[in-house]
Amino acid sequence: MKIQILGSGCPKCEKLAENAEMAARELGINYELEKVTDINEIMKMGVALTPALAIDGEVKVSGRVPEADELKGMLA
């Protein structure tokens, strides 16, 4: 599974990455985490608000930082 964090690297982006990794570890999922900071790449994915989370190329969350429990539902 490929988890992508889309954003500039701001504190909210870092928190989203931390929550996503925690959720994936707790579920025992084999994953690759990628941080996408290039604004052109982010826009190509249709994201206008960051931070955003994409799973296997599909944007699941944009403009907010969900808690690990909510992310577990998206990853499962």
Helices and strands as residue ranges (DSSP letters): E 2-6, H 11-27, E 32-36, H 39-44, E 52-55, E 58-62, H 68-75
